[in-house]
Amino acid sequence: MPTKPRKPCKEPLCSGLTRTRYCDKHSDLEARDKRVWDTQRGNSVDRGYDWTWGKARAMFMRRNPLCFDCKGIAALVHHIKPISEGGERLDFENMMSLCVPCHGKRHGGGVVESLESGRS
């Protein structure tokens, strides 16, 4: 499988090249960015993923175990209209089951990297 081309480090004025966001010299800034992002977006309960969501998700996954896009084994429930844009979080009509790679494609690839590294 071909590797991703190297691109400039995200740190301003750095001439380093990387396949991720930051070069080796600035790799510690990735953790800082994640902390800032997590602080801004709130925890999972603040975003609507509470006990009720867990029960609805489990029921939806039992009824829809295959990925909507590729028909592989689904691992995630995706909201068609995001909750942040007014989508109903518990409405089965607003949900689709997806595997991790297909979910990442719908979110621009970033989700795949975070889920495969153990973060969700």
NORURDA-V455855 format. One record per backbone hydrogen bond with DSSP energy under -0.5 kcal/mol. NH is the residue of the N-H (numbers start at 1). CO is the residue of the C=O. E is the energy in kcal/mol with one decimal. If there is no record, write none. Layout:
nh=NH co=CO e=E
nh=NH co=CO e=E
This chain:
nh=7 co=18 e=-3.2
nh=9 co=16 e=-2.3
nh=10 co=21 e=-2.3
nh=14 co=11 e=-1.7
nh=18 co=7 e=-2.7
nh=26 co=23 e=-0.8
nh=27 co=24 e=-1.0
nh=29 co=26 e=-1.9
nh=30 co=27 e=-1.3
nh=31 co=27 e=-0.5
nh=32 co=28 e=-1.1
nh=33 co=29 e=-2.6
nh=34 co=30 e=-2.1
nh=35 co=31 e=-2.3
nh=36 co=32 e=-2.4
nh=37 co=33 e=-2.6
nh=38 co=34 e=-2.8
nh=39 co=35 e=-2.2
nh=40 co=36 e=-2.2
nh=41 co=37 e=-2.3
nh=42 co=38 e=-1.4
nh=47 co=43 e=-1.4
nh=48 co=45 e=-1.5
nh=49 co=44 e=-2.8
nh=50 co=48 e=-1.1
nh=54 co=50 e=-2.2
nh=55 co=51 e=-2.0
nh=56 co=52 e=-2.3
nh=57 co=53 e=-3.2
nh=58 co=54 e=-2.2
nh=59 co=55 e=-2.1
nh=60 co=56 e=-2.6
nh=61 co=57 e=-2.7
nh=62 co=58 e=-1.9
nh=63 co=59 e=-1.8
nh=64 co=60 e=-1.9
nh=67 co=72 e=-3.2
nh=68 co=97 e=-3.0
nh=71 co=67 e=-1.5
nh=74 co=65 e=-2.7
nh=75 co=98 e=-2.4
nh=76 co=98 e=-2.7
nh=78 co=76 e=-0.5
nh=78 co=96 e=-3.5
nh=80 co=78 e=-0.6
nh=80 co=94 e=-2.4
nh=82 co=80 e=-0.6
nh=85 co=82 e=-1.4
nh=86 co=83 e=-2.0
nh=87 co=82 e=-2.4
nh=91 co=88 e=-0.5
nh=92 co=90 e=-0.6
nh=94 co=91 e=-2.1
nh=95 co=92 e=-1.3
nh=96 co=78 e=-1.8
nh=98 co=76 e=-2.6
nh=103 co=99 e=-2.4
nh=104 co=100 e=-2.4
nh=105 co=101 e=-2.0
nh=106 co=102 e=-1.8
nh=107 co=103 e=-1.1
nh=108 co=105 e=-1.1
nh=109 co=104 e=-4.3
nh=110 co=107 e=-0.6
nh=113 co=109 e=-1.3
nh=114 co=110 e=-1.8
nh=115 co=111 e=-2.5
nh=116 co=112 e=-2.5
nh=117 co=113 e=-1.1
nh=118 co=115 e=-1.4
nh=119 co=114 e=-2.1
